[in-house]
Amino acid sequence: MKRVILSVKSSWVPLFLIILFITVTTLFAQNKYFADLRLRMVKTQIEARGIKNENVLQAFLNVERHRFVLPAYISVAYKDSPLPITEGQTISQPYIVAFMTEALELKPTDKVLEIGTGSGYQAAILAEICDSVFTIEIFESLGKKVKLLYAELGYKNIFCKVGDGYKGWTEHAPFDAIIVTCSPTHIPEPLKNQLAEGGRMIIPVGKDPIQYLVLLEKKRGKIREETILPVRFVPMLDEEGKKY
Ligand code: SAH
């Protein structure tokens, strides 16, 4: 009896090894496939359009954008365009994420605030470059989903909360940089107040359908504003769903 069991068990060993081999090579091929797509995205969409900051480029190579999109969009995750996520929201086009990130001139010691977590992709890019990222999302379903994803991906320096980002995150202020990825019609005063001395903020501002990216810098307590380029972002909403 014992001999029969032993022989059955040992006949499973080659099969197990074959399955293990197929699984490992498939995973390896899949990782290589996505890494190649990321490299192409960085070269053709980001570097080719003038983004030079090495830390920003490296972050785009590191973060697996396909993990942040809906399953139906995995095959086009590295495309040169925004993509829909749930709640009628979007994950921004890679180049816009890169442009806004570079404009913040981030340092490795920086603490950053993001308004509009969405898919979580922008915050993951920031987390590769800076010390810590605080991100706020108004839709509970998106906020909860992203928290789980960050735990799965092992991000320990991203802190998420569900709430109205118009008000900022007072407990953790001031921030060395603030990035807003939804568009209000005016620059929220609480965000200006929560910007550290020498800090930078980038925000899309305007009335539908015309919005502009505005870069702000706080120097000796005074804020200097510069309008950079026309953009199209989803609106910033309050807790009742009304546009700011
Ligand atoms: N940074 C995101 C882009 C998401 S789109 C990404 O990388 O995927 C902008 C997000 O802002 C949406 O998810 C929207 O729900 C959210 N949003 C809108 N108004 C908000 C508010 N007042 N506070 C926080 N988030 C808000």
Residues whose N, C-alpha, C, O or C-beta is under 5 A from the ligand:
A	BS01	SAH	Q89 T90 I91 S92 I115 G116 T117 G118 S119 G120 Y121 Q122 I136 E137 I138 F139 G163 D164 G165 Y166 T181 C182 V234 P235 M236 L237 D238
